Amino acid sequence: GQQVKQSSPSLTVQEGGISILNCDYENDMFDYFAWYKKYPDNSPTLLISVRSNVDKREDGRLTVFLNKSGKHFSLHITASQPEDTAVYLCAAGDSGGSNYKLTFGKGTLLTVTP
Amino acid sequence: DAGVTQTPRHEVAEKGQTIILKCEPVSGHNDLFWYRQTKIQGLELLSYFRSKSLMEDGGAFKDRFKAEMLNSSFSTLKIQPTEPKDSAVYLCASSYWGGYAEQFFGPGTRLTVL
């Protein structure tokens, strides 16, 4: 089954609003969580990441919230802009055994309307 | 600095052919990843090398997919024999060694198998 799941394939938000993107995971051993952004016909780029020893990380308009007991993490984008329109991929990894591979969700298409 | 480069950018193959995709990681990066990207499955890990050693061979992709990394600056992904279901975008990514680091993705190779 899917180890990392983004249940919403798409989300539409008005300009200036808050975009909330969600990700659920199954593996208790995941200790690294990340969000990547992908424009159409482009490759993913890292937006923000957290380790499992923190519950929250802010970077400008972006905030990642981690709920380990619920096996859930989310990305909040405040003051959403049309240029935030893209596919957002969540990813998680388990560093046990020095294996730093990531498992990605299928992505959520965020559309920010003017 | 040059990013991750991939060649060719597009490949069209007949069913049953052998194709080889190429990747050059960012100079100095020790980790290299091959992914397959489709609309249905999203990003799936095919292979993962750390300092040229194979860390992960992608399980279900083992039978017809073979990645190699003969030196630290070049990797290949061979698909033999190709099947129409292999049509997808193949992405190569690299990152620094030493824990979880940002993965830098190449532009991808779009493979179409007829």
Boltz contact constraints between the chains, C-beta under 6 A:
constraints:
  - contact:
      token1: [A, 32]
      token2: [B, 100]
      max_distance: 6.0
  - contact:
      token1: [A, 43]
      token2: [B, 105]
      max_distance: 6.0
  - contact:
      token1: [A, 44]
      token2: [B, 105]
      max_distance: 6.0
  - contact:
      token1: [A, 46]
      token2: [B, 102]
      max_distance: 6.0
  - contact:
      token1: [A, 99]
      token2: [B, 55]
      max_distance: 6.0
  - contact:
      token1: [A, 100]
      token2: [B, 100]
      max_distance: 6.0
  - contact:
      token1: [A, 101]
      token2: [B, 45]
      max_distance: 6.0
  - contact:
      token1: [A, 101]
      token2: [B, 48]
      max_distance: 6.0
  - contact:
      token1: [A, 101]
      token2: [B, 56]
      max_distance: 6.0
  - contact:
      token1: [A, 104]
      token2: [B, 42]
      max_distance: 6.0
  - contact:
      token1: [A, 104]
      token2: [B, 43]
      max_distance: 6.0
  - contact:
      token1: [A, 106]
      token2: [B, 42]
      max_distance: 6.0
  - contact:
      token1: [A, 107]
      token2: [B, 42]
      max_distance: 6.0
